[in-house]
Amino acid sequence: MFKQLTIIGGGLMGSSLAKDVRARTLADRLVMVDRDTGIHGTIAEVTAADKVVGRVADVDTFSDGVVLAVPVGQTQSVLAEVATMPLSNESVVTDVGSVKATVVAVAQAFKDMAFVGAHPLAGTEHSGPQAAQTQLFEGRVCVMTPTETTVARAYDKVEALWQGVGMRVMKMHPQEHDRLVALSSHLPHAIAFALAACIRDKDKELWGAIDELSGGGLKDVIRVAASDATMWRDIFVHNRKPLTQAVDEFKGCLDTLEAMIQGNDGDLHDWLSEIRTWFREQR
């Protein structure tokens, strides 16, 4: 598929993708880029990359595929570096960012770059190359966000990459993607961080009792609060408007619940039953 695929960012997503690319022979040559030279040994061991370098400028051989696996906030500066790489009209560039509107807008400034936005909905709360997994993407959804300027050839090649690692590809407008993932992904993570903060701010001596009494439910809810802070700061900031709207809507639901807890038991039971029925029908 690729003569040389260069993946920028050797964290969970980048290294997991590299493992699958290597295992499924989707690239003849695999190059990894990560500015943290202290983890180069781990990246090399985990991904079996042909080369691991610390800067995009150190990639001195032709790449016909480039994947940005960096926090969303770094996209603009990294794309500017990618623009200086040995590329050709046949080269394609994509990303794994959880926010698409701002990323696609930034990429469109690079007129000669065949960029196709993508969001593989996969991952764990762990980070770093040591957390990389084979088949992390298998059976999961990847949302691709082409625009009217997207080159069809580039779209097809990026789609083939994500399908090649086992993903089901959906096509969506960048703004629509951001609105939907604000509810489906970003809000749940925000709630997890907020709930964990609420518990942390209680008397620390109570944590042992709370942990023992949670029955597993608490840990299930706040598990993703262990996720990478830089990545989620960037996601929250760059999807600020849709996420703020989602948070406001959630606060309204909490207000409704609180009012029913303080009020009529019958209303509360009916509301809980209605939500339970709806949720079971969705499964």
Steps between C-alpha positions, in 0.01 A plus 500: 500500500773746603862500399582701813253590772614759752311520830558814703438430868600177670231491769218252539329581171810546286679191629185284486446603140864425423470151650202421279659653191804281555299187583276539193781610267329825405831681443833390360681738732381646832643815658402631844551857619483607865670797661545311828827322429476324833230267366660426164625163619151398610347624176753304295440184702120528498451600136794330326538825304779528247600835646410711805595868497440801723403761241297509182802664338695179564274307260722528194344234278184523290171436685186424301296486821514712818286458812484762774448326835558806716279709732260721302671814626821403322337446161582836343868498592544136400326552165736788433788258555336233284480754218882499492530119478592312184148463357351484153163545335430135587560546873206509743480641851246409769459522876335327796364810676175492697408850375459553130372849412805689626742236371349498150496882491869512593588237240321688222755779536760262355379512141744247359435237768252216436355488851203289606370535855431180693394403850551134587271443799728271693729527797531445874566717803867402480765693309847461357653238269506244781117506491484418127278209400466288193151503351407811701305618194344168402122526456489862616372802308721757329329825402651668197421865437567597138410845368421633154873545440600146600673310220314176426823305458618615842169409662510152351854437621432620856177299508695191393747556785232503769313213341832318479531502881146367534292816541152577367514838327228764525497829309387814679523879478763636746253719692244220524770268629598746771141555609435127534825402673451786746206295629624147439861535613612841622216556748544156663870571545423844643253342744760242604760769570247711690374209710855392581577860604189506719612185679860621526387822668323310776683400819783281371448260787158419355642371171563152637140470616363645175717262299383200701135599475495580129429143392698559183254758368709798601814367338307418183380861478830676577739256331569736210606775743836323483533608134776727375447856627665677205292311246172572679581862572549549127180313416293702746646832383481431127144370522402772745165611356339156443634370831380806692154448353510132598608588855215752529250237383638251751476753782135546404443125532666503843277789604196301390617195694574706810155658491335158479714361782379786718141479375253238391607134535258401224653745253848372582397137453331578168807690378742223601276238339472702181879539475555132581256390230653731242852387581416129484340554160825651368715203597 
